[in-house]
């Protein structure tokens, strides 16, 4: 009698994909989630006889071994010590259904599946093929299990995202297409195999891929290309982008990841924080780890790790780029949801992962996973990089005047400005949800100061007294006394790109004495990292303030002064250093960051859009400048399909429109993005989320 041999295998792709929430993946091989059974059908050359037994072997990685849990051998109807099992389902004479189940903590990745047939003393082996195993947020035993179905839909299955940018006073929504199901799975698995962790010890690296905190940390190192590890993106925050892509060009992850693969895994140029975060969210969702983007406004980077940010200005109020510390208008990172058995159950839940290359962690540009609970409680000594993230949301901010002789005096210490309006996208909508309370107790509260002192004590290894602050050289700072005046900048009207900016400096005398105040004013275009691009205004004036009286000083910044120095960040910082005369140098520093508003793109939808039926949108765009623009280009992107439309030149302040026809191929929410550029400005964005009805 011929040996029992499988002649054909059916992976039951449609049934398995529906059961495992993997039906939207574009790859053709079987893709399933761990901790859950999947069905295969084997066709044999003849019926099985008594005395013939079957077993299966799963193997993953270059050196599969049972001790590393990268190889498992399990008999039919017997759960082996590996946690893998196989059971026979309803069958026919030569076609047998099997349900194969993996343990909830199995290594994720691409497996080889082999059948062992034992007949008497003879064992024959037949290779059946490959399947991909992912994390399973639907499985209660999986470390990434998330109980709420709406959260699984949002943080695992939603391909459309919103990233919040701007600053603490002007928060904007930017669209991002994650596209985690768009033929990226092989790229994401290859990313793991290119990491420094894999190169160092491939067998051990693969054996640890069942742990989401390990996988998340590896991915955070691989999204940036700073370690000569074939990472996905290089970052660039200033200078020219002419030879490569301006980070503002990107609208989603798919084109970046595919370009990375097409360029033989050379880093794509260029990215900034929201790009790194958007791409990492795609990869983690693709692998099955629930992930979302979080934006922190007034985000600190505390290089010397003393929980304070030091900013320096010259004696006329101009910002000096002499501190290694920095404060960004916003910084975007990722949160992923999983348990932390290494720290204890109280630290389960959202974990910060950050791929933006700011500092090395254990010798590699990677960050996290840092438990959000640990950050809130000031447990800055816990793995991984909790101290770094804590300072991003909790550092105090010191401002210093540097005099011509090199002496420094601290103008003031702000304990509340860092870590404001920490934001993420709402479940099922584009609304903004404030999650600041997840990261910190209310600013100024006794709990917040208690946690701050606790964190500082862990850093210094000693108890901390109230009001402890040190300068960068460790000495107590010399603080300027209260000058007895207050001041702030107010906008006389909304600041619109292409128009003159009109500001009012409001000064108030807080004392009963008359005061003469000298005001040194400066304005510069800046990046969202608050680095100066170019100075566009410098002026000096004086004001007489009567007792308990105020004065308004008007400031105008013409478009002609700022237009050619503006970057795609569209930011201007205005500073006034106000010195009270005959007061032994008492000074007040007033500062404001202005984001120029733009209502350039308007997208009008038909009342009803139905799947598989053509729809026409009206897209209007404008030249907001007082001068003509040419070389106008509109990029329209829908689910990674991009159309480039060359447009006619526009006269000063002219608005025009086009009609765009498309046919949606599936029902549900669909994100359409528009990017408008010309010779005078670039990457003006607009987007709309379209609700596509079933036919």
C-alpha positions in Angstrom: 0.0 0.0 0.0 1.3 3.4 -0.9 2.4 5.7 2.0 -0.2 8.0 3.3 0.6 11.3 1.6 -1.1 14.7 1.5 -1.7 15.7 -2.2 -3.2 19.1 -1.7 -3.9 21.7 1.1 -6.7 24.2 1.4 -5.9 27.0 3.8 -9.6 28.0 3.9 -8.6 31.6 3.5 -12.0 33.3 3.5 -13.3 31.5 6.6 -10.1 31.9 8.5 -9.6 35.5 7.6 -13.2 36.4 8.7 -12.7 34.6 12.0 -9.4 36.2 12.7 -10.2 39.8 11.5 -7.5 39.5 8.8 -9.8 39.7 5.7 -8.5 43.1 4.7 -4.9 42.1 4.4 -3.7 42.3 0.8 -1.2 39.5 1.0 -2.4 36.1 -0.3 -0.9 33.7 2.3 -2.9 32.7 5.3 -2.8 35.3 8.0 -4.2 34.5 11.4 -4.0 35.6 15.0 -2.4 33.7 17.9 -4.4 32.1 20.7 -7.2 31.2 18.3 -7.8 28.1 16.1 -7.7 28.1 12.3 -8.9 25.5 9.9 -7.0 23.8 7.1 -8.2 20.9 4.8 -5.7 18.2 3.8 -6.5 16.0 0.8 -4.7 12.6 1.0 -3.9 10.0 -1.7 -6.0 7.4 0.2 -8.1 7.0 3.4 -6.1 6.8 6.7 -5.7 3.3 8.2 -5.6 2.1 11.7 -2.1 2.4 13.1 -1.3 5.5 11.1 -1.0 8.7 13.3 -0.5 12.3 12.4 1.4 15.1 14.0 2.2 18.7 13.0 5.4 20.8 13.3 5.5 24.6 13.3 8.9 26.3 12.9 9.9 30.0 12.7 13.2 31.8 12.3 16.6 30.7 11.0 17.4 28.4 14.0 14.0 26.9 15.2 14.3 25.1 18.5 11.8 23.9 21.1 13.8 25.4 23.9 13.4 28.9 22.3 9.7 28.2 21.6 10.3 28.7 17.8 9.6 25.0 17.0 6.7 22.9 18.2 5.8 19.3 17.5 2.2 18.3 18.5 0.2 15.2 17.9 -3.4 15.2 16.7 -5.8 15.7 19.6 -3.1 16.2 22.1 -2.1 19.6 23.4 1.7 19.5 23.7 3.9 21.4 26.2 4.4 24.1 23.6 0.7 25.1 23.8 0.2 24.3 20.1 -2.5 21.8 19.3 -4.4 20.2 16.4 -7.8 18.6 16.3 -9.6 16.8 13.5 -12.9 18.3 12.3 -15.6 16.9 10.1 -14.0 15.0 7.2 -14.6 13.0 4.1 -12.9 9.9 2.8 -9.8 11.6 1.4 -10.3 15.2 2.7 -9.7 15.9 6.4 -10.3 19.1 8.2 -7.9 20.1 11.0 -8.2 22.9 13.5 -4.7 24.1 14.5 -4.4 26.4 17.6 -1.4 28.4 18.7 -0.8 29.5 22.3 -1.8 33.1 23.2 1.9 34.0 23.8 3.3 32.4 20.6 6.1 34.1 18.6 4.6 36.2 15.8 5.8 36.0 12.2 6.0 33.7 9.3 5.8 30.0 10.1 6.5 26.8 8.2 4.0 24.0 8.7 5.0 20.4 8.3 2.9 17.2 8.6 4.4 14.1 10.2 2.9 10.7 9.3 3.8 7.7 11.5 3.1 4.2 10.3 4.6 1.5 12.5 8.3 2.4 12.9 8.3 4.6 9.8 7.9 8.4 10.1 7.6 10.5 6.9 7.6 14.3 6.7 5.6 16.5 4.3 6.1 20.3 4.0 2.6 21.9 3.8 3.5 25.6 3.4 3.7 28.9 5.3 1.3 31.0 7.3 1.7 34.3 9.2 0.8 34.6 12.9 -0.1 38.0 14.4 -0.8 39.4 17.8 -4.5 39.0 18.8 -6.3 41.8 20.6 -9.5 39.7 20.6 -7.9 36.9 22.7 -8.1 37.3 26.5 -4.9 35.4 27.0 -2.9 37.7 24.7 -0.8 40.4 26.2 -2.3 42.9 23.7 -5.9 41.9 24.6 -8.2 45.0 24.6 -11.7 44.4 25.9 -13.7 47.1 24.1 -14.7 46.2 20.5 -14.9 49.9 19.5 -11.3 50.3 20.7 -10.2 47.3 18.6 -11.9 48.7 15.6 -10.1 52.1 16.1 -6.7 51.0 17.3 -6.2 47.9 15.2 -8.5 48.0 12.1 -8.9 51.7 11.3 -6.7 52.7 8.3 -7.5 56.4 8.6 -5.9 58.6 11.2 -5.8 62.2 12.5 -2.7 63.8 13.8 -3.0 66.9 16.0 -0.4 69.6 15.3 0.0 73.4 15.8 0.6 74.7 19.2 -1.2 74.8 22.6 -3.3 77.8 21.5 -4.0 76.7 18.0 -4.5 73.0 17.6 -4.9 71.7 14.0 -6.0 68.3 12.7 -3.9 66.7 9.9 -5.1 63.6 8.1 -2.9 60.5 7.8 -3.5 57.3 6.0 -2.0 54.3 7.9 -3.0 51.7 5.3 -1.8 48.8 7.4 -3.6 46.3 5.2 -2.2 47.6 1.9 0.3 44.9 1.0 2.7 45.9 3.8 2.8 42.8 5.9 6.0 41.4 4.3 7.7 44.8 4.7 6.8 44.9 8.4 8.2 41.3 8.9 11.3 42.1 7.0 11.8 45.2 9.2 12.2 42.9 12.2 14.8 40.8 10.4 16.9 43.9 9.5 17.1 45.2 13.1 20.4 45.3 15.1 18.7 42.9 17.6 18.3 40.3 14.9 21.9 40.8 13.5 23.3 40.3 17.0 21.5 37.0 17.7 18.9 35.9 15.2 17.7 32.9 17.2 17.2 34.8 20.4 15.6 37.8 18.6 13.0 35.6 16.9 12.3 33.8 20.2 11.4 37.1 21.9 8.8 38.2 19.2 5.9 36.9 21.3 6.4 39.8 23.6 4.8 43.1 22.5 7.1 45.3 24.6 10.1 43.7 22.9 8.6 44.0 19.4 7.5 47.6 20.0 11.0 48.6 21.2 12.6 46.9 18.1 10.1 48.7 15.8 10.8 52.1 17.5 14.5 51.6 16.6 13.8 50.6 13.0 11.5 53.4 12.0 14.4 55.8 12.1 17.6 55.2 10.2 20.0 56.7 12.7 21.8 53.5 13.7 23.0 52.3 10.3 20.4 49.6 10.6 18.5 50.2 7.3 15.8 52.1 9.2 12.8 53.5 7.4 13.2 57.2 7.7 15.9 59.9 8.1 14.9 62.9 10.1 15.6 66.5 9.1 14.3 69.6 10.8 16.0 72.5 9.1 17.7 73.6 5.9 16.7 72.8 2.3 14.7 69.8 1.3 15.1 70.3 -2.5 16.9 67.1 -3.3 14.5 64.9 -1.3 11.0 65.1 0.1 9.9 67.8 2.5 8.4 66.0 5.6 5.2 68.1 5.0 4.8 66.3 1.7 3.8 63.0 3.3 0.1 62.1 3.8 0.4 58.5 4.8 2.7 55.6 5.6 2.1 53.3 2.6 4.1 55.3 0.0 7.0 55.7 2.5 7.2 52.0 3.4 7.0 50.9 -0.3 9.6 53.4 -1.3 11.9 52.0 1.5 11.5 48.5 0.1 12.0 49.7 -3.5 15.2 51.5 -2.6 16.6 48.3 -1.1 15.8 49.3 2.5 17.7 52.6 2.4 16.2 55.2 4.7 13.6 57.5 3.0 14.4 61.2 3.2 12.9 63.0 5.1 10.7 62.6 8.2 9.8 64.6 11.3 8.0 63.5 14.5 4.5 63.1 13.1 5.9 61.1 10.1 7.9 58.8 12.4 4.8 58.3 14.6 2.4 57.7 11.6 4.7 55.1 10.1 5.2 53.3 13.4 1.5 53.2 14.0 1.0 51.5 10.6 3.6 48.8 11.4 2.4 48.1 14.9 -1.3 47.9 13.8 -0.3 45.6 10.9 1.4 43.2 13.4 -1.7 43.3 15.6 -0.7 45.6 18.5 -3.4 48.2 19.3 -1.7 51.6 18.7 -2.7 55.2 18.5 -0.9 58.6 18.0 -0.6 61.1 20.8 0.4 64.8 20.4 2.1 66.6 23.3 2.0 70.4 23.1 4.9 72.4 24.6 6.9 69.2 24.6 10.3 69.3 26.4 13.6 67.7 25.6 15.7 67.8 28.8 19.2 66.9 27.7 20.9 67.2 31.1 18.1 65.3 32.9 17.5 67.8 35.7 13.8 68.1 35.0 14.1 71.7 33.9 14.4 73.3 30.4 16.7 76.3 30.2 16.1 78.9 27.4 18.4 81.8 26.9 17.9 85.3 25.4 20.3 88.2 24.8 19.9 91.6 26.5 17.6 92.8 23.7 15.3 89.8 23.9 16.4 87.7 20.9 16.4 84.0 21.5 19.8 82.4 21.7 20.3 78.8 20.4 23.0 78.0 23.1 21.0 75.5 25.2 21.0 71.8 24.4 17.6 71.7 26.0 14.6 72.4 23.8 10.9 72.9 23.8 8.9 71.9 20.7 5.5 73.4 20.0 4.3 69.8 19.7 5.7 66.4 19.6 3.9 63.3 18.3 4.6 59.8 19.6 2.7 56.4 19.8 0.9 54.7 22.6 0.4 50.9 22.3 -1.8 48.8 24.6 -0.4 45.7 26.4 0.3 44.3 29.8 3.6 44.8 31.7 4.4 41.6 33.6 7.9 42.9 34.1 6.7 45.9 36.1 3.4 44.6 37.7 -0.3 44.8 36.8 -0.7 48.4 37.9 1.4 49.5 34.9 -0.6 47.6 32.3 -2.4 49.6 29.6 -1.1 52.3 27.3 2.7 52.3 26.8 4.6 55.2 25.1 6.8 54.2 22.1 8.6 56.9 20.2 10.6 56.4 17.0 11.7 60.1 16.5 15.5 60.0 17.0 16.1 62.4 19.9 18.4 60.4 22.2 20.0 57.0 22.3 18.6 54.4 24.8 21.0 51.5 25.6 23.1 52.7 22.6 20.3 52.7 20.0 17.9 55.5 18.9 14.8 53.9 20.3 12.3 54.9 23.1 9.9 52.9 25.2 7.8 51.2 26.0 7.3 53.6 28.9 4.1 52.9 31.0 1.8 55.9 31.0 0.8 55.1 34.6 4.5 55.1 35.6 4.9 58.6 33.9 1.9 59.9 35.9 3.2 58.6 39.2 6.8 59.8 38.6 8.3 56.3 38.6 11.1 57.4 36.4 13.4 54.6 37.3 11.3 52.0 35.5 11.9 50.5 32.1 11.9 51.8 29.4 12.9 55.5 29.1 10.2 56.6 31.6 12.4 59.5 32.7 12.8 60.8 29.2 9.0 60.8 28.6 8.3 62.2 32.0 10.4 65.3 31.3 8.6 65.7 28.0 5.4 66.4 29.8 6.5 67.6 33.2 9.8 69.6 33.1 9.9 73.1 34.5 10.9 75.9 32.1 13.5 78.5 33.1 14.2 81.6 31.0 17.5 83.4 31.3 19.0 86.7 30.1 22.6 86.5 29.0 24.4 89.8 29.3 27.3 91.0 27.2 29.8 90.1 29.9 28.5 86.5 29.9 26.6 86.7 33.2 23.2 85.0 33.3 20.1 85.9 35.3 17.0 83.9 35.4 13.9 85.9 34.5 11.4 83.4 35.7 10.6 79.7 36.2 7.3 78.4 34.7 6.2 75.1 36.3 3.0 74.7 34.2 3.8 75.4 30.6 5.3 72.0 29.6 3.0 69.2 28.6 -0.3 70.8 27.6 -3.4 69.5 25.8 -2.0 66.1 25.3 -4.3 64.8 22.5 -5.4 61.8 20.5 -8.1 61.0 18.0 -11.5 60.0 19.4 -13.0 56.5 18.8 -15.0 56.5 15.6 -14.7 60.2 14.8 -12.1 62.9 13.9 -12.7 64.7 17.2 -9.8 65.5 19.6 -9.7 63.8 23.0 -7.6 65.4 25.7 -5.6 62.7 27.6 -3.4 65.0 29.7 -4.9 63.5 32.9 -3.5 60.1 31.9 0.0 61.6 32.0 0.0 64.0 34.9 -2.0 65.4 37.8 -3.5 68.9 37.4 -0.8 71.5 37.1 -0.2 73.4 40.4 -2.0 70.7 42.4 -0.3 69.2 45.5 -0.3 65.8 43.7 1.6 67.2 40.7 4.3 68.8 42.9 4.5 65.7 45.0 5.1 63.5 41.9 7.6 66.1 40.6 9.6 66.0 43.8 9.4 62.2 43.8 10.8 62.0 40.3 13.6 64.5 41.1 14.5 62.5 44.2 14.8 59.3 42.1 17.2 61.2 39.7 19.3 62.8 42.5 19.1 59.8 44.9 18.1 62.1 47.7 15.1 63.9 49.2 14.1 67.2 47.5 13.1 70.4 49.3 10.3 72.6 48.0 11.4 75.0 45.3 14.6 73.1 44.4 15.9 74.4 41.1 19.5 74.3 39.8 21.1 75.9 36.8 22.9 73.7 34.3 26.1 73.9 36.2 24.5 72.8 39.4 24.5 76.1 41.2 21.4 77.9 42.5 20.4 80.4 39.8 20.5 84.1 40.4 16.9 85.2 39.9 15.7 88.6 38.7 13.3 90.2 41.1 9.7 90.9 40.1 9.8 94.0 37.9 6.4 95.2 39.1 4.9 95.1 35.6 2.9 92.5 33.6 2.7 92.0 29.9 1.3 89.9 27.1 0.9 90.0 23.3 -2.6 90.0 21.9 -3.6 89.6 18.2 -5.6 92.5 16.9 -7.1 90.2 14.3 -6.6 86.5 13.3 -3.1 86.0 11.7 -3.7 85.0 8.1 -1.0 83.7 5.8 -0.4 86.3 3.1 -1.6 89.3 5.1 0.1 91.7 7.5 0.1 90.6 11.2 -1.2 93.1 13.7 -0.3 92.6 17.3 -0.8 94.6 20.5 1.7 94.4 23.4 -0.3 95.1 26.5 1.7 96.4 29.5 0.3 96.9 33.0 1.9 98.7 35.9 1.2 96.6 39.0 2.6 99.2 41.5 1.6 102.7 42.7 4.8 104.2 41.3 5.1 105.7 37.8 7.4 103.7 35.6 9.3 104.2 32.4 9.7 101.0 30.4 12.2 100.4 27.6 10.9 97.7 25.2 13.2 95.8 22.9 11.1 94.0 20.4 12.1 91.2 17.9 10.3 88.7 15.7 11.7 85.7 13.8 10.3 83.0 11.7 10.8 79.6 13.5 10.3 75.9 13.1 7.8 73.9 15.2 10.9 72.9 17.2 11.2 76.6 18.0 14.6 76.9 16.2 15.0 80.3 14.6 15.0 80.5 10.8 15.4 84.3 10.2 14.9 87.5 12.1 12.2 89.6 10.5 11.7 92.5 12.9 13.8 94.4 15.4 12.6 97.6 17.1 13.0 99.6 20.3 10.4 101.9 21.9 9.5 103.2 25.4 6.3 103.5 27.4 5.3 105.6 30.3 3.1 103.7 32.8 1.1 105.6 35.4 0.4 104.1 38.8 -1.8 100.9 38.3 -2.3 101.9 34.7 -1.6 100.1 31.4 -0.6 100.9 27.9 -1.1 99.3 24.5 1.8 99.2 22.0 0.9 98.3 18.5 3.2 96.1 16.4 2.9 95.4 12.7 4.7 92.7 10.8 4.1 93.2 7.0 3.8 90.2 4.7 6.7 91.7 2.8 9.0 91.2 5.8 8.0 87.6 6.6 6.9 86.0 3.3 10.1 84.7 1.9 11.5 83.5 5.3 8.5 81.4 6.2 8.8 77.6 6.2 5.9 75.1 5.8 5.6 75.3 9.6 4.2 78.9 9.1 5.4 80.1 12.5 6.6 83.4 13.8 7.9 84.1 17.3 7.6 87.6 18.8 9.6 88.6 21.8 9.5 91.8 23.9 12.1 92.4 26.6 10.7 95.1 28.9 13.2 96.9 31.2 12.0 99.1 34.0 14.3 102.2 33.9 16.1 103.3 37.0 15.4 99.9 38.7 18.8 98.2 38.6 18.0 96.2 35.5 14.6 94.7 36.4 13.2 93.0 33.2 10.1 91.3 32.0 10.2 88.9 29.1 7.0 88.6 27.0 6.8 86.0 24.2 4.2 84.7 21.7 4.3 82.1 19.0 2.0 82.9 16.0 0.8 80.2 13.6 -0.5 81.8 10.4 -3.9 80.4 9.6 -4.9 79.1 6.2 -8.4 78.3 4.9 -7.0 77.6 1.4 -8.6 74.2 0.7 -12.4 73.8 0.7 -13.9 70.4 -0.3 -17.6 70.1 -1.0 -19.3 66.6 -1.1 -22.5 65.4 -2.7 -25.2 64.7 -0.2 -24.9 60.9 -0.7 -21.9 58.8 -1.8 -22.6 55.1 -2.6 -20.2 52.2 -3.1 -19.4 51.3 -6.7 -21.1 54.5 -8.0 -19.2 57.5 -9.4 -19.2 60.6 -7.2 -18.0 64.1 -8.0 -16.4 66.4 -5.4 -15.8 70.2 -5.7 -12.3 71.2 -4.5 -11.6 74.9 -4.3 -8.1 76.4 -3.6 -6.7 79.9 -3.4 -3.7 82.1 -3.7 -3.8 84.0 -0.3 -0.8 86.2 -1.3 -0.8 89.8 -2.6 1.3 88.6 -5.6 0.6 86.1 -8.4 1.7 82.5 -8.1 2.6 79.9 -10.8 3.5 76.2 -11.1 0.4 75.3 -9.2 -0.1 71.6 -8.4 -2.9 69.8 -6.6 -2.3 66.3 -5.3 -5.5 64.4 -4.5 -5.0 61.2 -2.5 -7.6 58.5 -1.8 -6.6 55.3 0.0 -3.0 55.6 -1.3 -4.1 56.3 -4.9 -2.8 59.7 -5.8 -3.7 62.0 -8.7 -1.5 64.9 -9.7 -3.3 67.8 -11.3 -1.4 70.7 -12.8 -3.2 74.0 -12.5 -3.2 77.4 -14.1 -1.4 80.3 -12.4 -3.4 82.3 -9.9 -3.7 86.1 -9.7 -3.2 87.8 -6.3 -5.9 86.6 -3.8 -7.6 84.6 -6.5 -9.7 81.5 -5.7 -10.4 78.7 -8.2 -11.9 75.2 -8.2 -11.8 71.9 -9.9 -14.2 68.9 -10.0 -12.9 65.5 -9.1 -14.6 62.3 -9.9 -14.0 59.0 -8.2 -15.7 55.6 -7.5 -15.5 54.2 -4.0 -15.0 50.4 -4.0 -16.1 49.7 -0.4 -18.5 51.1 2.1 -17.6 52.8 5.3 -15.4 55.8 6.1 -13.0 56.9 3.5 -10.4 59.7 3.8 -9.7 62.1 0.9 -6.6 64.3 1.2 -5.7 67.4 -0.9 -2.2 69.0 -1.0 -1.7 72.3 -2.8 1.7 73.7 -3.8 3.0 76.5 -6.1 6.2 78.5 -6.6 5.7 80.7 -3.6 4.5 78.2 -1.0 4.0 74.4 -0.7 2.0 71.7 1.0 -1.2 73.5 2.0 -3.4 70.6 3.3 -7.0 69.8 3.3 -9.0 66.6 4.0 -12.4 65.2 4.4 -13.7 61.9 5.7 -16.4 60.5 3.4 -19.1 58.2 4.6 -19.6 55.7 1.8 -23.0 54.0 1.9 -23.6 50.4 0.8 -25.2 50.0 -2.6 
